[in-house]
Amino acid sequence: GQTPKQGITCAAPRNIPFNTKLQIETLGTRIVQDRLALKYNHRIDIYFSNHKEALKFGKKKLKVVIMKE
């Protein structure tokens, strides 16, 4: 329902509610604004505004903490 924004948007598994804030190691805070396919239920996808930046960032295992309001 929302337009993704670099530095804000991430996609998460279905067990993490929309608008949940996640603290991601080296990246800071991101907000769950999208969902992943069920087969990727163990990941978080970070939104980048272009493909080149996404490729540069690559795949990483980072610590993620669900922020409490």
Stockholm file with secondary structure:
# STOCKHOLM 1.0

chainA/1-69         GQTPKQGITCAAPRNIPFNTKLQIETLGTRIVQDRLALKYNHRIDIYFSNHKEALKFGKKKLKVVIMKE
#=GR chainA/1-69 SS CCCCCTTTEEEECTTSCTTCEEEETTTEEEEEEEECCGGGTTCCEECCSSHHHHHHHCCCCCCEEECCC
#=GC SS_cons        CCCCCTTTEEEECTTSCTTCEEEETTTEEEEEEEECCGGGTTCCEECCSSHHHHHHHCCCCCCEEECCC
//
